[in-house]
Amino acid sequence: MIVSLSGKPGSGKSTVAKRLAVELNYERIYIGGMFRDEARRRGMSLLEFLKWAETNDQGDKFFDAKVEAYGKTKDNFIIESRTAFHFIPQSLKLFLDVAPEEGAKRIWSALKGKHEDNRNEDRNLNSYDSVLRSMTDRIRSETLRYRKIYGLDIFDSSNYDLFLDVTNMDKEQEYRAVFEFVQKNIGK
C-alpha cells in the first residue's frame, strides 16, 4: 500500500509520516525535504524557492515526475507531497488540515526549538506574526502554482480519502486518528 500525505503548513505531516513509517515498517519519502534542499542549494529560503517556482514550473515538474515514478516503481511507502494524490491515484490519500493561526503557532514553536536551521521556511521569521504571514504566502503560492500548472486545487477535500481537521488535536490524537484510518484501509 502507498500512503500519500499532504496538509497545510504546521499540520504535523512530517511528525505523522515519520511515526507511521516506523509503525508500518514502510519507507518514508519526503518531497518537501527535497524542495527545502533545492532551495538551500540555490541560496534561497523555501518561500523564496516557491515564489520562484510560480514563474518557473521546472521545479514542480521535476519533483512531480519523481512522485509519479515512485508510484509506478515502488510499494509500501509513505510519501509526503502536495501532488501525490494526483500522481499516485492508487494511493490512500490523506490530508491534514489546520487553522492558519494554529499552524503558525506550531511552526513558531518549532522555530524557537533546536530544529530552526533545518526548516528553512523563510527569512526573518522572528515572531508569530511573521510566521503567519509567511505561511499565508506559502499557501497562496502553492494554490496558484498547482492551479496554473495542472488545474489542481490541492486543498479541495474531495481529492482525499481522509481530510482531517487537526486544529484541536494534540500530536497523539492526530496520529491515532491517521493510524486507525490507515489500518482500516490496509489491503483494500
Secondary structure, 3 states (H helix, E strand, C coil): CEEEEEECCCCCHHHHHHHHHHHHCCEEEEHHHHHHHHHHHCCCCHHHHHHHHCCCCHHHHHHHHHHHHHHHHCCCEEEECCCHHHHCCCCEEEEEECCHHHHHHHHHHHHHCCCHHHHCCCCCCCCHHHHHHHHHHHHHHHHHHHHHHHCCCCCCHHHCCEEEECCCCCHHHHHHHHHHHHHHHCCC
